[in-house]
Amino acid sequence: MPRGLIGVEATGPAEQHPVLVVPDPVTFADVPLLCERLRGLYGGGAREVVCDLAALTRADLVAVEVVARLRLTARRAGGRVLMRNAGAGLVALLELTGLGID
């Protein structure tokens, strides 16, 4: 996916959740756009959204900020965000910061 584009995929049957794809590379400037996309999914009726972190190749503070802000956005919207496909380095960094992974 080209830099700056954030994918939102429909996943099929009603029991599945919409997917928000976090691109790589991701910067601090991308965080507000990701949060806006997530708010849009909740505004469209989603209660649970899967956030796909598979594209993130670096476990750094930007990745931690993305996860923290998306979780905060979900909480404020009354929804739930499920982080999926995080690499081992990101999982370890999230554990270290107390954010963990679901």
C-alpha positions in Angstrom: 0.0 0.0 0.0 1.5 3.4 -1.0 2.7 5.6 1.9 -0.1 7.8 3.3 -2.9 5.5 2.2 -4.8 3.8 5.0 -6.9 0.8 4.0 -10.3 0.0 5.3 -11.6 -3.4 4.1 -15.0 -4.9 4.2 -14.6 -8.4 5.5 -17.8 -10.2 4.3 -20.6 -11.6 6.5 -22.2 -9.5 9.2 -20.5 -11.5 12.0 -17.1 -10.3 10.8 -15.6 -6.9 11.7 -14.3 -4.1 9.5 -10.5 -4.0 9.2 -8.4 -0.9 9.5 -5.0 -1.5 8.0 -2.0 0.5 9.5 0.5 1.2 6.7 4.3 1.0 6.8 5.9 3.4 7.2 3.7 5.2 9.7 4.6 8.6 11.2 3.2 10.7 14.0 1.5 12.8 11.3 -0.5 9.7 10.3 -2.0 9.1 13.7 -4.9 11.6 13.5 -5.9 10.3 10.1 -6.0 6.7 11.4 -8.1 7.8 14.4 -10.5 9.7 12.0 -10.8 6.5 9.9 -11.6 4.5 13.0 -14.2 7.1 14.2 -15.8 6.8 10.7 -16.1 3.1 11.1 -17.8 3.5 14.4 -20.0 6.3 13.0 -21.0 3.8 10.2 -22.4 1.4 12.8 -19.4 -0.8 13.6 -19.0 -1.7 17.3 -15.8 -3.7 16.9 -13.0 -3.0 14.4 -9.9 -5.2 13.7 -6.7 -3.1 13.4 -4.2 -5.0 11.2 -0.7 -4.2 12.2 1.0 -6.7 9.9 2.6 -4.1 7.7 4.5 -2.4 10.5 8.1 -3.5 10.2 9.5 -1.4 13.0 8.7 -1.6 16.7 9.1 2.1 17.7 7.4 4.9 19.6 5.3 5.7 16.6 3.8 2.2 16.5 3.1 2.5 20.3 1.5 5.9 19.8 -0.7 4.4 17.0 -1.9 1.6 19.2 -2.5 3.8 22.2 -4.4 6.5 20.2 -6.5 3.9 18.4 -7.5 2.3 21.7 -8.4 5.7 23.2 -10.4 6.6 20.1 -12.3 3.3 20.3 -13.0 3.9 24.0 -14.3 7.4 23.4 -16.5 6.2 20.6 -18.0 3.4 22.8 -16.5 0.7 20.5 -13.7 -1.8 20.7 -10.6 -2.2 18.6 -8.8 -5.5 18.2 -5.1 -5.4 17.4 -4.1 -8.2 15.1 -0.9 -9.4 13.3 1.6 -7.4 15.4 5.2 -8.5 15.1 7.1 -9.9 18.0 9.1 -6.7 18.5 5.9 -4.5 18.7 4.2 -7.0 21.1 7.3 -6.9 23.4 7.3 -3.1 23.3 3.6 -2.9 24.0 4.0 -5.3 26.9 6.9 -3.2 28.3 4.8 0.0 28.1 1.8 -1.7 29.8 -0.4 -1.6 26.7 -0.2 -5.3 25.9 -1.9 -6.7 22.9 -5.4 -8.4 22.6 
